[in-house]
């Protein structure tokens, strides 16, 4: 039961992160401006889409899968966010 509650919190976090990435893909994001960096906007939108798909898969696994299969969603969400963070750290301003 506690694992399901924590997974719901994690899925809400992923959806919030996805929304923020999509919303700020046209605006200044942290210290980066998509108008100055051509590859930032598509990367933000792709990351937002992947996080949203991960959230949908998480909801499906939450209701129909077993507790151990939640690990797939945790790892996938962490990798997606981690790769985006690595991308941001390698941008030359």
N, C-alpha and C positions, 0 to 999 in steps of 0.2 A: 504494500500500500504506500509506504513512504517513497519507494522508487517511482511509482506512478506520479506522485505529487511533485517530486523533483524533476521528472521528465516534462511535466506540464510547464513548470517554471522555465526549464531550458528551452522548450519549444516557443514559449512566449518571448524569451530573450532572442532567439533566432529570428522570429518574425519582426521584432522591434529593430534589430540590426538590419534586416533586409529592407524594411521600410525606410530607415534612415539613409541607407546607401542609395536607394532608388530616388528618394526625395532630394538628396544633395548632389545627385549626378549632374545637375545643371547649375548648381550654385557652388560657392566656395566651400570646400570640405577640409576642415582642420586648417592647415596652412597651404593647401593645394588648390589651384584654380583649374577647372576643366577646360577653360578657354585657352590657357597657356600650355597645357599638357594634353595632346590629342588622344592619347591612349587611356586617359583616366576615366572618361565618361563610359566607354564601352566596358571597361573592366569593372567598374562599379555596378553597372547594370547586369552584367553576367554573374557577378558575385551575389547580387541581390536575388536574382532568379534562382541560382543554385541553393541559396539559403532558404528560399521559399519552398523549393521542391524538397529539400531536406526536412523542413518543418511538416510538410504534408505527409511525407513518408513516416515521420515520427508520430504523427497523429494516428495513422493507419496501424503502425506497429504497436502503439500504445493500447489500442482497443482490441486488436486481433492477434498480436504476437505475444510471445512470452517475455518474461523479464530480461532474459539474457540477450534477446535480440535488440534491446534498447541500446546496447553498446555500439551497434552499427551507426545509429543516429548521432551518438555522442562523438564518435571518432570522425565521422563525415563532417559534422558541423565544425569541429575543432580544426580539421585539415583545411576546409574552405576558408574559414576566418584566418587561419595561420598563413595560408598562401597569399591572401590579400594583404595581410600585414607585411609579409616579406616583399611583396610588390611595392607597397608604399615606401618601405625603407630604402628601396633601390632606385627610386625616382630621383633624377637630378633636377634640382630647381634652378 
